[in-house]
């Protein structure tokens, strides 16, 4: 079995109200030095068998078509250790 991690984040030019709320809450709670928080999603995908280049390409297509909205989000697909 192999594991792949897909991280999805809002693009930098897209406003992130949830990240802003978390950033403000951290400051109110006394966590000094926090200047910005961006909220995202993380998917851990386990597949049967070896992780080939073809399977990784399939998972990249899944990230683009199902796991993210490429208009407002970017994604990163990596094999997990």
mmCIF file of the N, C-alpha and C atoms, coordinates in Angstrom:
data_MODEL
# 
_entry.id   MODEL 
# 
loop_
_atom_site.group_PDB 
_atom_site.id 
_atom_site.type_symbol 
_atom_site.label_atom_id 
_atom_site.label_alt_id 
_atom_site.label_comp_id 
_atom_site.label_asym_id 
_atom_site.label_entity_id 
_atom_site.label_seq_id 
_atom_site.pdbx_PDB_ins_code 
_atom_site.Cartn_x 
_atom_site.Cartn_y 
_atom_site.Cartn_z 
_atom_site.occupancy 
_atom_site.B_iso_or_equiv 
_atom_site.pdbx_formal_charge 
_atom_site.auth_seq_id 
_atom_site.auth_comp_id 
_atom_site.auth_asym_id 
_atom_site.auth_atom_id 
_atom_site.pdbx_PDB_model_num 
ATOM 1   N N  . UNK A 1 1  ? 0.837   -1.190 0.000   1.00 0.00 ? 1  UNK A N  1 
ATOM 2   C CA . UNK A 1 1  ? 0.000   0.000  0.000   1.00 0.00 ? 1  UNK A CA 1 
ATOM 3   C C  . UNK A 1 1  ? 0.874   1.243  0.000   1.00 0.00 ? 1  UNK A C  1 
ATOM 4   N N  . UNK A 1 2  ? 0.351   2.276  -0.579  1.00 0.00 ? 2  UNK A N  1 
ATOM 5   C CA . UNK A 1 2  ? 1.048   3.557  -0.634  1.00 0.00 ? 2  UNK A CA 1 
ATOM 6   C C  . UNK A 1 2  ? 0.087   4.648  -0.180  1.00 0.00 ? 2  UNK A C  1 
ATOM 7   N N  . UNK A 1 3  ? 0.644   5.711  0.325   1.00 0.00 ? 3  UNK A N  1 
ATOM 8   C CA . UNK A 1 3  ? -0.178  6.829  0.779   1.00 0.00 ? 3  UNK A CA 1 
ATOM 9   C C  . UNK A 1 3  ? 0.248   8.097  0.052   1.00 0.00 ? 3  UNK A C  1 
ATOM 10  N N  . UNK A 1 4  ? -0.750  8.859  -0.348  1.00 0.00 ? 4  UNK A N  1 
ATOM 11  C CA . UNK A 1 4  ? -0.539  10.139 -1.019  1.00 0.00 ? 4  UNK A CA 1 
ATOM 12  C C  . UNK A 1 4  ? -1.252  11.211 -0.215  1.00 0.00 ? 4  UNK A C  1 
ATOM 13  N N  . UNK A 1 5  ? -0.622  12.374 -0.113  1.00 0.00 ? 5  UNK A N  1 
ATOM 14  C CA . UNK A 1 5  ? -1.215  13.504 0.596   1.00 0.00 ? 5  UNK A CA 1 
ATOM 15  C C  . UNK A 1 5  ? -1.498  14.606 -0.416  1.00 0.00 ? 5  UNK A C  1 
ATOM 16  N N  . UNK A 1 6  ? -2.724  15.112 -0.378  1.00 0.00 ? 6  UNK A N  1 
ATOM 17  C CA . UNK A 1 6  ? -3.117  16.235 -1.232  1.00 0.00 ? 6  UNK A CA 1 
ATOM 18  C C  . UNK A 1 6  ? -3.458  17.408 -0.318  1.00 0.00 ? 6  UNK A C  1 
ATOM 19  N N  . UNK A 1 7  ? -2.693  18.481 -0.441  1.00 0.00 ? 7  UNK A N  1 
ATOM 20  C CA . UNK A 1 7  ? -2.958  19.709 0.312   1.00 0.00 ? 7  UNK A CA 1 
ATOM 21  C C  . UNK A 1 7  ? -3.603  20.712 -0.630  1.00 0.00 ? 7  UNK A C  1 
ATOM 22  N N  . UNK A 1 8  ? -4.722  21.271 -0.200  1.00 0.00 ? 8  UNK A N  1 
ATOM 23  C CA . UNK A 1 8  ? -5.465  22.240 -1.005  1.00 0.00 ? 8  UNK A CA 1 
ATOM 24  C C  . UNK A 1 8  ? -5.538  23.546 -0.221  1.00 0.00 ? 8  UNK A C  1 
ATOM 25  N N  . UNK A 1 9  ? -5.141  24.630 -0.848  1.00 0.00 ? 9  UNK A N  1 
ATOM 26  C CA . UNK A 1 9  ? -5.166  25.949 -0.204  1.00 0.00 ? 9  UNK A CA 1 
ATOM 27  C C  . UNK A 1 9  ? -5.812  26.966 -1.138  1.00 0.00 ? 9  UNK A C  1 
ATOM 28  N N  . UNK A 1 10 ? -6.442  27.964 -0.527  1.00 0.00 ? 10 UNK A N  1 
ATOM 29  C CA . UNK A 1 10 ? -6.946  29.081 -1.319  1.00 0.00 ? 10 UNK A CA 1 
ATOM 30  C C  . UNK A 1 10 ? -5.767  29.793 -1.969  1.00 0.00 ? 10 UNK A C  1 
ATOM 31  N N  . UNK A 1 11 ? -5.953  30.248 -3.181  1.00 0.00 ? 11 UNK A N  1 
ATOM 32  C CA . UNK A 1 11 ? -4.896  31.019 -3.853  1.00 0.00 ? 11 UNK A CA 1 
ATOM 33  C C  . UNK A 1 11 ? -4.648  32.306 -3.058  1.00 0.00 ? 11 UNK A C  1 
ATOM 34  N N  . UNK A 1 12 ? -3.425  32.826 -3.095  1.00 0.00 ? 12 UNK A N  1 
ATOM 35  C CA . UNK A 1 12 ? -3.091  34.007 -2.282  1.00 0.00 ? 12 UNK A CA 1 
ATOM 36  C C  . UNK A 1 12 ? -3.983  35.220 -2.529  1.00 0.00 ? 12 UNK A C  1 
ATOM 37  N N  . UNK A 1 13 ? -4.491  35.374 -3.755  1.00 0.00 ? 13 UNK A N  1 
ATOM 38  C CA . UNK A 1 13 ? -5.304  36.555 -4.069  1.00 0.00 ? 13 UNK A CA 1 
ATOM 39  C C  . UNK A 1 13 ? -6.763  36.409 -3.618  1.00 0.00 ? 13 UNK A C  1 
ATOM 40  N N  . UNK A 1 14 ? -7.138  35.247 -3.113  1.00 0.00 ? 14 UNK A N  1 
ATOM 41  C CA . UNK A 1 14 ? -8.501  35.006 -2.655  1.00 0.00 ? 14 UNK A CA 1 
ATOM 42  C C  . UNK A 1 14 ? -8.605  35.306 -1.164  1.00 0.00 ? 14 UNK A C  1 
ATOM 43  N N  . UNK A 1 15 ? -9.611  36.084 -0.783  1.00 0.00 ? 15 UNK A N  1 
ATOM 44  C CA . UNK A 1 15 ? -9.822  36.381 0.633   1.00 0.00 ? 15 UNK A CA 1 
ATOM 45  C C  . UNK A 1 15 ? -10.122 35.103 1.403   1.00 0.00 ? 15 UNK A C  1 
ATOM 46  N N  . UNK A 1 16 ? -9.631  35.026 2.642   1.00 0.00 ? 16 UNK A N  1 
ATOM 47  C CA . UNK A 1 16 ? -9.818  33.849 3.481   1.00 0.00 ? 16 UNK A CA 1 
ATOM 48  C C  . UNK A 1 16 ? -10.423 34.290 4.820   1.00 0.00 ? 16 UNK A C  1 
ATOM 49  N N  . UNK A 1 17 ? -11.749 34.461 4.880   1.00 0.00 ? 17 UNK A N  1 
ATOM 50  C CA . UNK A 1 17 ? -12.357 34.956 6.115   1.00 0.00 ? 17 UNK A CA 1 
ATOM 51  C C  . UNK A 1 17 ? -12.155 34.004 7.300   1.00 0.00 ? 17 UNK A C  1 
ATOM 52  N N  . UNK A 1 18 ? -12.136 32.705 7.068   1.00 0.00 ? 18 UNK A N  1 
ATOM 53  C CA . UNK A 1 18 ? -11.911 31.779 8.184   1.00 0.00 ? 18 UNK A CA 1 
ATOM 54  C C  . UNK A 1 18 ? -10.483 31.915 8.709   1.00 0.00 ? 18 UNK A C  1 
ATOM 55  N N  . UNK A 1 19 ? -9.525  32.024 7.821   1.00 0.00 ? 19 UNK A N  1 
ATOM 56  C CA . UNK A 1 19 ? -8.142  32.236 8.244   1.00 0.00 ? 19 UNK A CA 1 
ATOM 57  C C  . UNK A 1 19 ? -7.984  33.543 9.004   1.00 0.00 ? 19 UNK A C  1 
ATOM 58  N N  . UNK A 1 20 ? -8.663  34.588 8.539   1.00 0.00 ? 20 UNK A N  1 
ATOM 59  C CA . UNK A 1 20 ? -8.621  35.894 9.219   1.00 0.00 ? 20 UNK A CA 1 
ATOM 60  C C  . UNK A 1 20 ? -9.197  35.777 10.629  1.00 0.00 ? 20 UNK A C  1 
ATOM 61  N N  . UNK A 1 21 ? -10.322 35.075 10.775  1.00 0.00 ? 21 UNK A N  1 
ATOM 62  C CA . UNK A 1 21 ? -10.943 34.898 12.088  1.00 0.00 ? 21 UNK A CA 1 
ATOM 63  C C  . UNK A 1 21 ? -10.018 34.129 13.028  1.00 0.00 ? 21 UNK A C  1 
ATOM 64  N N  . UNK A 1 22 ? -9.362  33.108 12.520  1.00 0.00 ? 22 UNK A N  1 
ATOM 65  C CA . UNK A 1 22 ? -8.425  32.336 13.350  1.00 0.00 ? 22 UNK A CA 1 
ATOM 66  C C  . UNK A 1 22 ? -7.241  33.203 13.755  1.00 0.00 ? 22 UNK A C  1 
ATOM 67  N N  . UNK A 1 23 ? -6.725  33.983 12.828  1.00 0.00 ? 23 UNK A N  1 
ATOM 68  C CA . UNK A 1 23 ? -5.599  34.871 13.129  1.00 0.00 ? 23 UNK A CA 1 
ATOM 69  C C  . UNK A 1 23 ? -5.959  35.858 14.239  1.00 0.00 ? 23 UNK A C  1 
ATOM 70  N N  . UNK A 1 24 ? -7.151  36.454 14.147  1.00 0.00 ? 24 UNK A N  1 
ATOM 71  C CA . UNK A 1 24 ? -7.587  37.402 15.174  1.00 0.00 ? 24 UNK A CA 1 
ATOM 72  C C  . UNK A 1 24 ? -7.797  36.712 16.520  1.00 0.00 ? 24 UNK A C  1 
ATOM 73  N N  . UNK A 1 25 ? -8.352  35.505 16.504  1.00 0.00 ? 25 UNK A N  1 
ATOM 74  C CA . UNK A 1 25 ? -8.571  34.759 17.749  1.00 0.00 ? 25 UNK A CA 1 
ATOM 75  C C  . UNK A 1 25 ? -7.241  34.411 18.409  1.00 0.00 ? 25 UNK A C  1 
ATOM 76  N N  . UNK A 1 26 ? -6.257  34.025 17.614  1.00 0.00 ? 26 UNK A N  1 
ATOM 77  C CA . UNK A 1 26 ? -4.941  33.710 18.177  1.00 0.00 ? 26 UNK A CA 1 
ATOM 78  C C  . UNK A 1 26 ? -4.343  34.935 18.874  1.00 0.00 ? 26 UNK A C  1 
ATOM 79  N N  . UNK A 1 27 ? -4.475  36.088 18.245  1.00 0.00 ? 27 UNK A N  1 
ATOM 80  C CA . UNK A 1 27 ? -3.959  37.320 18.855  1.00 0.00 ? 27 UNK A CA 1 
ATOM 81  C C  . UNK A 1 27 ? -4.696  37.638 20.147  1.00 0.00 ? 27 UNK A C  1 
ATOM 82  N N  . UNK A 1 28 ? -6.031  37.485 20.161  1.00 0.00 ? 28 UNK A N  1 
ATOM 83  C CA . UNK A 1 28 ? -6.804  37.741 21.377  1.00 0.00 ? 28 UNK A CA 1 
ATOM 84  C C  . UNK A 1 28 ? -6.419  36.784 22.504  1.00 0.00 ? 28 UNK A C  1 
ATOM 85  N N  . UNK A 1 29 ? -6.030  35.567 22.142  1.00 0.00 ? 29 UNK A N  1 
ATOM 86  C CA . UNK A 1 29 ? -5.643  34.570 23.144  1.00 0.00 ? 29 UNK A CA 1 
ATOM 87  C C  . UNK A 1 29 ? -4.194  34.712 23.594  1.00 0.00 ? 29 UNK A C  1 
ATOM 88  N N  . UNK A 1 30 ? -3.505  35.701 23.065  1.00 0.00 ? 30 UNK A N  1 
ATOM 89  C CA . UNK A 1 30 ? -2.155  35.978 23.532  1.00 0.00 ? 30 UNK A CA 1 
ATOM 90  C C  . UNK A 1 30 ? -1.045  35.316 22.737  1.00 0.00 ? 30 UNK A C  1 
ATOM 91  N N  . UNK A 1 31 ? -1.349  34.757 21.583  1.00 0.00 ? 31 UNK A N  1 
ATOM 92  C CA . UNK A 1 31 ? -0.303  34.172 20.742  1.00 0.00 ? 31 UNK A CA 1 
ATOM 93  C C  . UNK A 1 31 ? 0.310   35.288 19.901  1.00 0.00 ? 31 UNK A C  1 
ATOM 94  N N  . UNK A 1 32 ? 1.369   35.881 20.427  1.00 0.00 ? 32 UNK A N  1 
ATOM 95  C CA . UNK A 1 32 ? 2.014   37.016 19.778  1.00 0.00 ? 32 UNK A CA 1 
ATOM 96  C C  . UNK A 1 32 ? 2.793   36.574 18.539  1.00 0.00 ? 32 UNK A C  1 
ATOM 97  N N  . UNK A 1 33 ? 2.921   37.473 17.616  1.00 0.00 ? 33 UNK A N  1 
ATOM 98  C CA . UNK A 1 33 ? 3.730   37.235 16.436  1.00 0.00 ? 33 UNK A CA 1 
ATOM 99  C C  . UNK A 1 33 ? 2.981   36.608 15.273  1.00 0.00 ? 33 UNK A C  1 
ATOM 100 N N  . UNK A 1 34 ? 1.724   36.246 15.455  1.00 0.00 ? 34 UNK A N  1 
ATOM 101 C CA . UNK A 1 34 ? 0.944   35.678 14.350  1.00 0.00 ? 34 UNK A CA 1 
ATOM 102 C C  . UNK A 1 34 ? 0.487   36.838 13.474  1.00 0.00 ? 34 UNK A C  1 
ATOM 103 N N  . UNK A 1 35 ? 0.895   36.822 12.212  1.00 0.00 ? 35 UNK A N  1 
ATOM 104 C CA . UNK A 1 35 ? 0.529   37.913 11.314  1.00 0.00 ? 35 UNK A CA 1 
ATOM 105 C C  . UNK A 1 35 ? -0.493  37.503 10.264  1.00 0.00 ? 35 UNK A C  1 
ATOM 106 N N  . UNK A 1 36 ? -0.579  36.196 9.984   1.00 0.00 ? 36 UNK A N  1 
ATOM 107 C CA . UNK A 1 36 ? -1.520  35.757 8.960   1.00 0.00 ? 36 UNK A CA 1 
ATOM 108 C C  . UNK A 1 36 ? -1.785  34.264 9.130   1.00 0.00 ? 36 UNK A C  1 
ATOM 109 N N  . UNK A 1 37 ? -3.011  33.854 8.852   1.00 0.00 ? 37 UNK A N  1 
ATOM 110 C CA . UNK A 1 37 ? -3.390  32.445 8.847   1.00 0.00 ? 37 UNK A CA 1 
ATOM 111 C C  . UNK A 1 37 ? -4.184  32.189 7.578   1.00 0.00 ? 37 UNK A C  1 
ATOM 112 N N  . UNK A 1 38 ? -3.848  31.122 6.889   1.00 0.00 ? 38 UNK A N  1 
ATOM 113 C CA . UNK A 1 38 ? -4.602  30.683 5.714   1.00 0.00 ? 38 UNK A CA 1 
ATOM 114 C C  . UNK A 1 38 ? -5.160  29.308 6.025   1.00 0.00 ? 38 UNK A C  1 
ATOM 115 N N  . UNK A 1 39 ? -6.432  29.122 5.798   1.00 0.00 ? 39 UNK A N  1 
ATOM 116 C CA . UNK A 1 39 ? -7.119  27.864 6.067   1.00 0.00 ? 39 UNK A CA 1 
ATOM 117 C C  . UNK A 1 39 ? -7.097  27.016 4.802   1.00 0.00 ? 39 UNK A C  1 
ATOM 118 N N  . UNK A 1 40 ? -6.944  25.699 4.970   1.00 0.00 ? 40 UNK A N  1 
ATOM 119 C CA . UNK A 1 40 ? -6.909  24.808 3.817   1.00 0.00 ? 40 UNK A CA 1 
ATOM 120 C C  . UNK A 1 40 ? -7.503  23.454 4.136   1.00 0.00 ? 40 UNK A C  1 
ATOM 121 N N  . UNK A 1 41 ? -7.318  22.524 3.200   1.00 0.00 ? 41 UNK A N  1 
ATOM 122 C CA . UNK A 1 41 ? -7.811  21.156 3.357   1.00 0.00 ? 41 UNK A CA 1 
ATOM 123 C C  . UNK A 1 41 ? -6.647  20.200 3.104   1.00 0.00 ? 41 UNK A C  1 
ATOM 124 N N  . UNK A 1 42 ? -6.692  19.053 3.772   1.00 0.00 ? 42 UNK A N  1 
ATOM 125 C CA . UNK A 1 42 ? -5.676  18.023 3.571   1.00 0.00 ? 42 UNK A CA 1 
ATOM 126 C C  . UNK A 1 42 ? -6.388  16.684 3.396   1.00 0.00 ? 42 UNK A C  1 
ATOM 127 N N  . UNK A 1 43 ? -6.021  15.973 2.350   1.00 0.00 ? 43 UNK A N  1 
ATOM 128 C CA . UNK A 1 43 ? -6.567  14.648 2.073   1.00 0.00 ? 43 UNK A CA 1 
ATOM 129 C C  . UNK A 1 43 ? -5.432  13.639 2.132   1.00 0.00 ? 43 UNK A C  1 
ATOM 130 N N  . UNK A 1 44 ? -5.621  12.547 2.863   1.00 0.00 ? 44 UNK A N  1 
ATOM 131 C CA . UNK A 1 44 ? -4.679  11.436 2.866   1.00 0.00 ? 44 UNK A CA 1 
ATOM 132 C C  . UNK A 1 44 ? -5.342  10.284 2.135   1.00 0.00 ? 44 UNK A C  1 
ATOM 133 N N  . UNK A 1 45 ? -4.726  9.850  1.058   1.00 0.00 ? 45 UNK A N  1 
ATOM 134 C CA . UNK A 1 45 ? -5.306  8.827  0.201   1.00 0.00 ? 45 UNK A CA 1 
ATOM 135 C C  . UNK A 1 45 ? -4.404  7.598  0.229   1.00 0.00 ? 45 UNK A C  1 
ATOM 136 N N  . UNK A 1 46 ? -4.973  6.450  0.548   1.00 0.00 ? 46 UNK A N  1 
ATOM 137 C CA . UNK A 1 46 ? -4.235  5.194  0.556   1.00 0.00 ? 46 UNK A CA 1 
ATOM 138 C C  . UNK A 1 46 ? -4.645  4.386  -0.661  1.00 0.00 ? 46 UNK A C  1 
ATOM 139 N N  . UNK A 1 47 ? -3.656  3.894  -1.371  1.00 0.00 ? 47 UNK A N  1 
ATOM 140 C CA . UNK A 1 47 ? -3.937  3.081  -2.549  1.00 0.00 ? 47 UNK A CA 1 
ATOM 141 C C  . UNK A 1 47 ? -3.301  1.703  -2.377  1.00 0.00 ? 47 UNK A C  1 
ATOM 142 N N  . UNK A 1 48 ? -3.870  0.729  -3.037  1.00 0.00 ? 48 UNK A N  1 
ATOM 143 C CA . UNK A 1 48 ? -3.337  -0.629 -3.013  1.00 0.00 ? 48 UNK A CA 1 
ATOM 144 C C  . UNK A 1 48 ? -2.226  -0.737 -4.046  1.00 0.00 ? 48 UNK A C  1 
ATOM 145 N N  . UNK A 1 49 ? -1.152  -1.372 -3.687  1.00 0.00 ? 49 UNK A N  1 
ATOM 146 C CA . UNK A 1 49 ? -0.059  -1.587 -4.628  1.00 0.00 ? 49 UNK A CA 1 
ATOM 147 C C  . UNK A 1 49 ? 0.935   -0.444 -4.636  1.00 0.00 ? 49 UNK A C  1 
ATOM 148 N N  . UNK A 1 50 ? 1.768   -0.465 -5.664  1.00 0.00 ? 50 UNK A N  1 
ATOM 149 C CA . UNK A 1 50 ? 2.853   0.502  -5.796  1.00 0.00 ? 50 UNK A CA 1 
ATOM 150 C C  . UNK A 1 50 ? 2.341   1.827  -6.355  1.00 0.00 ? 50 UNK A C  1 
ATOM 151 N N  . UNK A 1 51 ? 2.942   2.893  -5.900  1.00 0.00 ? 51 UNK A N  1 
ATOM 152 C CA . UNK A 1 51 ? 2.593   4.221  -6.398  1.00 0.00 ? 51 UNK A CA 1 
ATOM 153 C C  . UNK A 1 51 ? 3.437   4.504  -7.637  1.00 0.00 ? 51 UNK A C  1 
ATOM 154 N N  . UNK A 1 52 ? 2.839   4.331  -8.787  1.00 0.00 ? 52 UNK A N  1 
ATOM 155 C CA . UNK A 1 52 ? 3.544   4.564  -10.049 1.00 0.00 ? 52 UNK A CA 1 
ATOM 156 C C  . UNK A 1 52 ? 3.303   6.001  -10.505 1.00 0.00 ? 52 UNK A C  1 
ATOM 157 N N  . UNK A 1 53 ? 4.050   6.401  -11.523 1.00 0.00 ? 53 UNK A N  1 
ATOM 158 C CA . UNK A 1 53 ? 3.855   7.741  -12.088 1.00 0.00 ? 53 UNK A CA 1 
ATOM 159 C C  . UNK A 1 53 ? 2.439   7.886  -12.649 1.00 0.00 ? 53 UNK A C  1 
ATOM 160 N N  . UNK A 1 54 ? 1.901   6.817  -13.228 1.00 0.00 ? 54 UNK A N  1 
ATOM 161 C CA . UNK A 1 54 ? 0.540   6.862  -13.780 1.00 0.00 ? 54 UNK A CA 1 
ATOM 162 C C  . UNK A 1 54 ? -0.493  7.064  -12.682 1.00 0.00 ? 54 UNK A C  1 
ATOM 163 N N  . UNK A 1 55 ? -0.346  6.348  -11.572 1.00 0.00 ? 55 UNK A N  1 
ATOM 164 C CA . UNK A 1 55 ? -1.291  6.504  -10.458 1.00 0.00 ? 55 UNK A CA 1 
ATOM 165 C C  . UNK A 1 55 ? -1.183  7.901  -9.857  1.00 0.00 ? 55 UNK A C  1 
ATOM 166 N N  . UNK A 1 56 ? 0.028   8.404  -9.744  1.00 0.00 ? 56 UNK A N  1 
ATOM 167 C CA . UNK A 1 56 ? 0.212   9.754  -9.216  1.00 0.00 ? 56 UNK A CA 1 
ATOM 168 C C  . UNK A 1 56 ? -0.437  10.775 -10.144 1.00 0.00 ? 56 UNK A C  1 
ATOM 169 N N  . UNK A 1 57 ? -0.325  10.572 -11.447 1.00 0.00 ? 57 UNK A N  1 
ATOM 170 C CA . UNK A 1 57 ? -0.973  11.465 -12.415 1.00 0.00 ? 57 UNK A CA 1 
ATOM 171 C C  . UNK A 1 57 ? -2.497  11.384 -12.272 1.00 0.00 ? 57 UNK A C  1 
ATOM 172 N N  . UNK A 1 58 ? -3.016  10.172 -12.052 1.00 0.00 ? 58 UNK A N  1 
ATOM 173 C CA . UNK A 1 58 ? -4.460  10.021 -11.826 1.00 0.00 ? 58 UNK A CA 1 
ATOM 174 C C  . UNK A 1 58 ? -4.902  10.804 -10.592 1.00 0.00 ? 58 UNK A C  1 
ATOM 175 N N  . UNK A 1 59 ? -4.117  10.739 -9.530  1.00 0.00 ? 59 UNK A N  1 
ATOM 176 C CA . UNK A 1 59 ? -4.470  11.458 -8.301  1.00 0.00 ? 59 UNK A CA 1 
ATOM 177 C C  . UNK A 1 59 ? -4.361  12.966 -8.488  1.00 0.00 ? 59 UNK A C  1 
ATOM 178 N N  . UNK A 1 60 ? -3.447  13.409 -9.330  1.00 0.00 ? 60 UNK A N  1 
ATOM 179 C CA . UNK A 1 60 ? -3.378  14.846 -9.638  1.00 0.00 ? 60 UNK A CA 1 
ATOM 180 C C  . UNK A 1 60 ? -4.643  15.284 -10.379 1.00 0.00 ? 60 UNK A C  1 
ATOM 181 N N  . UNK A 1 61 ? -5.120  14.455 -11.285 1.00 0.00 ? 61 UNK A N  1 
ATOM 182 C CA . UNK A 1 61 ? -6.376  14.770 -11.983 1.00 0.00 ? 61 UNK A CA 1 
ATOM 183 C C  . UNK A 1 61 ? -7.546  14.797 -11.003 1.00 0.00 ? 61 UNK A C  1 
ATOM 184 N N  . UNK A 1 62 ? -7.538  13.863 -10.041 1.00 0.00 ? 62 UNK A N  1 
ATOM 185 C CA . UNK A 1 62 ? -8.595  13.848 -9.015  1.00 0.00 ? 62 UNK A CA 1 
ATOM 186 C C  . UNK A 1 62 ? -8.536  15.119 -8.181  1.00 0.00 ? 62 UNK A C  1 
ATOM 187 N N  . UNK A 1 63 ? -7.321  15.565 -7.852  1.00 0.00 ? 63 UNK A N  1 
ATOM 188 C CA . UNK A 1 63 ? -7.175  16.794 -7.067  1.00 0.00 ? 63 UNK A CA 1 
ATOM 189 C C  . UNK A 1 63 ? -7.718  17.992 -7.830  1.00 0.00 ? 63 UNK A C  1 
ATOM 190 N N  . UNK A 1 64 ? -7.494  18.004 -9.129  1.00 0.00 ? 64 UNK A N  1 
ATOM 191 C CA . UNK A 1 64 ? -7.947  19.140 -9.938  1.00 0.00 ? 64 UNK A CA 1 
ATOM 192 C C  . UNK A 1 64 ? -9.449  19.114 -10.194 1.00 0.00 ? 64 UNK A C  1 
ATOM 193 N N  . UNK A 1 65 ? -10.033 17.920 -10.332 1.00 0.00 ? 65 UNK A N  1 
ATOM 194 C CA . UNK A 1 65 ? -11.438 17.842 -10.716 1.00 0.00 ? 65 UNK A CA 1 
ATOM 195 C C  . UNK A 1 65 ? -12.408 17.640 -9.554  1.00 0.00 ? 65 UNK A C  1 
ATOM 196 N N  . UNK A 1 66 ? -11.932 17.072 -8.442  1.00 0.00 ? 66 UNK A N  1 
ATOM 197 C CA . UNK A 1 66 ? -12.837 16.768 -7.340  1.00 0.00 ? 66 UNK A CA 1 
ATOM 198 C C  . UNK A 1 66 ? -12.420 17.403 -6.016  1.00 0.00 ? 66 UNK A C  1 
ATOM 199 N N  . UNK A 1 67 ? -11.153 17.320 -5.681  1.00 0.00 ? 67 UNK A N  1 
ATOM 200 C CA . UNK A 1 67 ? -10.706 17.732 -4.348  1.00 0.00 ? 67 UNK A CA 1 
ATOM 201 C C  . UNK A 1 67 ? -10.494 19.233 -4.221  1.00 0.00 ? 67 UNK A C  1 
ATOM 202 N N  . UNK A 1 68 ? -10.348 19.920 -5.335  1.00 0.00 ? 68 UNK A N  1 
ATOM 203 C CA . UNK A 1 68 ? -10.123 21.366 -5.281  1.00 0.00 ? 68 UNK A CA 1 
ATOM 204 C C  . UNK A 1 68 ? -10.979 22.069 -6.323  1.00 0.00 ? 68 UNK A C  1 
ATOM 205 N N  . UNK A 1 69 ? -11.093 23.367 -6.146  1.00 0.00 ? 69 UNK A N  1 
ATOM 206 C CA . UNK A 1 69 ? -11.698 24.231 -7.156  1.00 0.00 ? 69 UNK A CA 1 
ATOM 207 C C  . UNK A 1 69 ? -10.547 25.044 -7.729  1.00 0.00 ? 69 UNK A C  1 
ATOM 208 N N  . UNK A 1 70 ? -9.989  24.641 -8.889  1.00 0.00 ? 70 UNK A N  1 
ATOM 209 C CA . UNK A 1 70 ? -8.780  25.293 -9.388  1.00 0.00 ? 70 UNK A CA 1 
ATOM 210 C C  . UNK A 1 70 ? -8.932  26.777 -9.721  1.00 0.00 ? 70 UNK A C  1 
ATOM 211 N N  . UNK A 1 71 ? -10.153 27.272 -9.758  1.00 0.00 ? 71 UNK A N  1 
ATOM 212 C CA . UNK A 1 71 ? -10.355 28.703 -9.998  1.00 0.00 ? 71 UNK A CA 1 
ATOM 213 C C  . UNK A 1 71 ? -9.883  29.509 -8.788  1.00 0.00 ? 71 UNK A C  1 
ATOM 214 N N  . UNK A 1 72 ? -10.135 29.000 -7.573  1.00 0.00 ? 72 UNK A N  1 
ATOM 215 C CA . UNK A 1 72 ? -9.790  29.754 -6.359  1.00 0.00 ? 72 UNK A CA 1 
ATOM 216 C C  . UNK A 1 72 ? -8.799  29.029 -5.448  1.00 0.00 ? 72 UNK A C  1 
ATOM 217 N N  . UNK A 1 73 ? -8.467  27.769 -5.779  1.00 0.00 ? 73 UNK A N  1 
ATOM 218 C CA . UNK A 1 73 ? -7.576  26.996 -4.907  1.00 0.00 ? 73 UNK A CA 1 
ATOM 219 C C  . UNK A 1 73 ? -6.406  26.425 -5.703  1.00 0.00 ? 73 UNK A C  1 
ATOM 220 N N  . UNK A 1 74 ? -5.296  26.258 -5.008  1.00 0.00 ? 74 UNK A N  1 
ATOM 221 C CA . UNK A 1 74 ? -4.166  25.534 -5.569  1.00 0.00 ? 74 UNK A CA 1 
ATOM 222 C C  . UNK A 1 74 ? -4.031  24.238 -4.783  1.00 0.00 ? 74 UNK A C  1 
ATOM 223 N N  . UNK A 1 75 ? -3.335  23.277 -5.350  1.00 0.00 ? 75 UNK A N  1 
ATOM 224 C CA . UNK A 1 75 ? -3.182  21.990 -4.675  1.00 0.00 ? 75 UNK A CA 1 
ATOM 225 C C  . UNK A 1 75 ? -1.776  21.453 -4.893  1.00 0.00 ? 75 UNK A C  1 
ATOM 226 N N  . UNK A 1 76 ? -1.364  20.587 -3.985  1.00 0.00 ? 76 UNK A N  1 
ATOM 227 C CA . UNK A 1 76 ? -0.072  19.933 -4.061  1.00 0.00 ? 76 UNK A CA 1 
ATOM 228 C C  . UNK A 1 76 ? -0.294  18.458 -3.761  1.00 0.00 ? 76 UNK A C  1 
ATOM 229 N N  . UNK A 1 77 ? 0.214   17.591 -4.624  1.00 0.00 ? 77 UNK A N  1 
ATOM 230 C CA . UNK A 1 77 ? 0.067   16.144 -4.462  1.00 0.00 ? 77 UNK A CA 1 
ATOM 231 C C  . UNK A 1 77 ? 1.451   15.556 -4.228  1.00 0.00 ? 77 UNK A C  1 
ATOM 232 N N  . UNK A 1 78 ? 1.617   14.839 -3.111  1.00 0.00 ? 78 UNK A N  1 
ATOM 233 C CA . UNK A 1 78 ? 2.915   14.257 -2.789  1.00 0.00 ? 78 UNK A CA 1 
ATOM 234 C C  . UNK A 1 78 ? 2.749   12.862 -2.213  1.00 0.00 ? 78 UNK A C  1 
ATOM 235 N N  . UNK A 1 79 ? 3.709   12.009 -2.538  1.00 0.00 ? 79 UNK A N  1 
ATOM 236 C CA . UNK A 1 79 ? 3.749   10.692 -1.904  1.00 0.00 ? 79 UNK A CA 1 
ATOM 237 C C  . UNK A 1 79 ? 4.167   10.882 -0.460  1.00 0.00 ? 79 UNK A C  1 
ATOM 238 N N  . UNK A 1 80 ? 3.468   10.203 0.451   1.00 0.00 ? 80 UNK A N  1 
ATOM 239 C CA . UNK A 1 80 ? 3.790   10.306 1.876   1.00 0.00 ? 80 UNK A CA 1 
ATOM 240 C C  . UNK A 1 80 ? 4.798   9.233  2.243   1.00 0.00 ? 80 UNK A C  1 
ATOM 241 N N  . UNK A 1 81 ? 5.618   9.546  3.187   1.00 0.00 ? 81 UNK A N  1 
ATOM 242 C CA . UNK A 1 81 ? 6.628   8.591  3.665   1.00 0.00 ? 81 UNK A CA 1 
ATOM 243 C C  . UNK A 1 81 ? 5.999   7.600  4.595   1.00 0.00 ? 81 UNK A C  1 
# 
